[in-house]
Amino acid sequence: MAMKRVLEPEVMDTAEDANAYDAMDHSGVNHAFTERLLELGATGRVLDIGCGPGHGPLQLVAMAPQVQVVGVDLSHHMLAIAAEHRAASSHAERVTFLVADAKGLEFADASFDAVCSNTILHHIPNPVDFLREAWRVRAPGGALLIRDLFRPETAAEVDALVEKHAAHEAPAARALFRASLCAALTPDELVDIARAAGMQGCDVVIDSDRHMSLQMAATAVVTE
């Protein structure tokens, strides 16, 4: 029997969790995410939902001089770390960090040229609300990239992935990664949730042994 989804806390808002997450090496994943987002045609004003300690938005502006990024998160401790990283960046003027709930964003419809999110989906108990909001604030024809872990079928596979990708991390970081794998969706679940959120023309792509993406290129023709 396939492993059922086990929810984890929606907000990582303790100093310990935020520091543990910030200390993990996300550089490879963040670089691949940013490259793919730019390949999809992200430009202009970009919204990063669930930006955590800010590594993703800061890498994006460093790689793409044509973008400005608004990064939002519900964790005050994560955003405090993000502010520190922003202060040390030479691209700080093109990044803004705000407290916001992914399930109810206080932005106008179609207010961003591109929308992205990297590994926040599994934190949301009802991801339909999150995807509906991401779709709402994206301008018609804009790029979209929602990337997350996907849930293995068995506990043994979870153990193997933790050993493969987090063996060198601190115990707290390994525990966070394990919990995230168990809280993630499957590709089939993501297809169903995207459909329920009213998203049209998006592709679900499995891009590694632990990540999948909901993608739309900026040049795609969509029916709103």
N, C-alpha and C positions, 0 to 999 in steps of 0.2 A: 504494500500500500504506500502511495506517495506521501511524503512528509507534509503535514499541514502547516499553514502559516502561523507563526508564533509572534505576536506583536511585541515590539519593544517601545520604550517611552518615546512619545512624539517629539519632545524637545530635549535636547542634550544641554540642559541649562544648569549644570553644576560646574564649578571651576575645575574640578578633577576631570570630568568627562571632556570638557572643552580643551584642557591642556593635553590630555591623552590623545585626543583626535588630532590636535595641531602638531603633536610630536611625531605622528605617523608619517611615513614616507609615501606621499601621494603624487610625487613628481611625475612618474611615468604615466599614470592614469590621467592626471590633469593635462599633461602635454598632448596625449592622444585625443582627449576630449576637445581641447582647444583647436587642434588641427582639424578635427572633423567638423566642428562648428563653423570654422572659416571656409572649409570646403563646401559646406551647405550654403554659403553666401551671406553669412551674418555680417551686418554692417550697421552704421548709424547707432541708434540708441538701443542697447541690449539690456534685457532684464535677466539676472541670474537669481533663480528662486532656490533658497536654501544654501546660501553662499558659505555658511560656516565661518571658518577663520580667514576667509578672503583670498586664499591662494589662487582659486580659479579666475575671479575677476581681474586680479592683478596680473596674472599671466596673459590673459586675453588682451588687455590694453598694451602690454609690453610687446606682444606679437602683431598687433593690428592697430596702427595709428589712426585708422578711420572709425574706430568705435569709441563710444562712451558707455560705461557699464553702471547700472544700478543693481547692487547686490542686496538681497533681503534675506532675513532670517528671523526666527522667533526666539532665538537664544541670545540673551543679553551678554552672557559670558563669551560666546563665540564672536559676537560683534565687537566686544572689547578687544579681543585678540586681533580681529580683522583691522580695527582702527590702528593698532600698533604697526601691523604690516604695511598698511597704507601710508602711514607717516614716514616709513623708511623707503618708500618707493619713489622713483623719479617720475612716475606717471600718475601720481596721486590726484592731480586735478581732473582726471578723466574717470574717476571712480567715486561712487557714493554708496555708503552702506546705511541701510534703514532697518528698523524693526518692523516686521510685517508677518502676517499669517498667510501662508500659501493657500489656504482654503477660502480666504476672503480678502483679496488684494484691494487696496484703496487707490487703484489706478483706473483711469478712464479706459473704455473699450478701445482696442486698436492703438494703444499709446506707445508701443515698442516696435522697432523694426525687426527685432529678433528676440526670441525667448529661449532660455536654456535652463537646465537643472541637472546637476551631477550628484547622484546617489542621495537624493532626499526622498524619493518616492516610497521607499520601504518604511519610512518613519510615519507615514500618513495612514491612520486606521481605515479611512474611506478615501482611497485615491481618486475617485471620480470627481470630488469637489476640487481637488488640486489641479487635475488635468483640465477641468472645465474653465478654471480661472486662467491657467496658462494659455489656453486657446483664445479666451476672451480678450486678453490684453495684447495679443500678437496682432500686428497690422496684417491685413490681407496680403498674401504673397510673401510674407516674411519668413525667415528661417526659423526652424524649431528643432531643438535637440534635448530630449529628456532621456538621460542615461542613468541606469541603475543596475545593481546586482540582480541576478535572478536566482530563485530558490532551487537548490539541489533536490533530487528526489529522495535521498536517504541521509540519515545522520552520518553514515560512513563517508559519504561524499563531502559533507560539511567538514568533517575532520580532515580529510585529504586537502581541501582547499585552504583551510586555516594553516596547515603545515606547509603547503606550497607557497602561499603568499604572505604569511605573517609569522613565520617561525622566528624571524630575527627581531620581531617587535616585543615590546614590554608586555607582561601578562595582561594588564588592563586593556591594551590595544588589541591583543588577540581576542579577548572576551568581547570587545565591541564588534570586531569583525565577525565573529561567530554569531552573535545576536543579530547582526544585520543580514547575514545569509539566511537565517531562519525566519526573519521578518519580511523578506523580499517576496515579490510576486513571481509567477511563472510567465513565460512568453504568452501562453494561451490566455492567462488571466489579464495580462496587459492589453491584448487585443480586445477582449470583452469590455474592459474598463474604458479604453479609448473610444470605443463605439458608444458606450453609455454616456460619455462626456460630450458627444456630438462632434468629435474630431473626424475630419474627412480628408482622405488623401495621404494620410501618414503611413509610413512603413515601420514595422517592428523588425529590427535587425539584431541578430545575435552576433556580437563582435568579439567575444572571447569565451573562455571557459567559465567566466563568472559575471559577465556584463551583457546587457541587452540595451537597445536604444529605440526610442520612438522618434522618428526623424521626418523632417520635411525640408526640402531645398527651397531657397528664397525664390527661385525661378519657377516653382511649381504653380500650376494653374489650379486654383481651389474654388469650390463652390461654397460660399458662406451661407 
